[in-house]
Amino acid sequence: MLADRLGLPVVVGHDVRTGGVAEAVLGAGRGAGDFLFLPIGTGVSAALMIDGRAYTGTTGGTGEIGHIVVRPGGEPCACGQHGCLEAYASASAISRRYAREAVVPAR
């Protein structure tokens, strides 16, 4: 319906995988063929690009690395586990840690 209304092709996909495709077509990955697109955002995910196309694997989960436990028993994660990569390396986690650790000078 969107394609008909907009008069343009429309594709819906995973945000990071579509970002990887955009890099392959228009950005830093253009002409590279194989590369890993790893943006830091509200979560942590990656797009594995092979021959300029997003590789999703047999279950569609390739690149879903945010909930790999990197610190057993570490900080709580929104998924319910503790110590997930996303609890440490996502933009929101970095921002939280900075706010907690930053020293604000007295005026």
C-alpha positions, 0 to 999 in steps of 0.5 A: 500500500505504501509503495502505491501511495508513494510511487516509490519502492518500499521495504521494511526491515531491521534497522541495523540491517537496513543501515548496513545495506545503506552503507553498502549502497551509498556509504563507507561500505560501497564497493567493499563487498564484505564488512561489519556495520556496528552502530552504537545506538539505543541497543547493540546490534550488527549487520554482517554484510557479505557481497554487499548484502545483509547476511541473516543466517539460518534463523535470522538472528545474525548480528544480534549481539546485544544480549551476549553476557560479557560480564556474568553477574554484572549490571542488570539489562532490560532483557532480564539478564545481568552483564549483557553487552547492551548494558555496558556498550549501548548509547543509553548505558554509556550516557547513564554511566557518564551521568553517574560518574561525572563530577559537576564543578561547584559554582 
